[in-house]
Amino acid sequence: MPILWSPEIPCVTEAFSARHPDAPQLLSEGEISSSPPDERFWLCGPCSSVLDVAMHLARRGELDVWDSVLASRQWSGRGQLRRNWVSEPGNLFAAWRLPASPEPWQNMVSVLTGWVLCLGLAELGVPVRLKWPNDILLHGRKVGGILIEERGDVLLAGIGLNLATCPDDGAMRRDRACEAAVLGSLTAGMSIFGLWLRLVNFGRVRYSRELSDSTPLEFSQSVERVLAYLGAVVHVSDNRSSVRGVFTGVSPDGGIVLDSQEGRRTLHSGSLRPQE
């Protein structure tokens, strides 16, 4: 499939092309003329959210499973709990269409996506960890995040990675679970597109293999190798409650398992932070 320039989508994005001033942020010179990838990669300029662009393309029949959209910047990026995702140029903003999950896997999509991204980055020498359920950490600081959106039969993973910039500690929410950081020199030498291409090629194979050859129970054990704070005392909190306990793993239905004073608990929502 070819590498494609995104069209104009009213109120979402302007038309993008090799002549757009943002194009060099995504591609190295001559990179688009190299061997075409198996999937479609839509390259997009400034947009409301890369997820918005992907959903428009999917509804028009122009974004199949494993196709993706890569944007240079967003003016209304979103993260967990609909929080604003700071989207400065030079970072990676992608939307990746995933296959519909068999019923036992439906609550594992975020963790499974995080797992393949962590393994893919590890293949490139970047030692990241997954903070349940959808944050990517480097040495305890957040360098990326995942947001799963499903509308009808379209399942998308919005993925952001801080390659060049991140919010200052003082500019972040007071209730943040951890500070931000950048991957910086760890991904030097690759364009944003080049990095994303390698992650997609690696992730598609591992994601597909896990769905076909494994079970959610087996995967819940495999994912332990990339989990941040496994075995540590953590808090998992939302607007209603906070639970403290030892983080012992992920359940087959995607929840976090804690050994608390009240016994073993499995939680399916909330923000995780380590005991200070």
Disulfide bonds with the S-S distance in Angstrom:
none
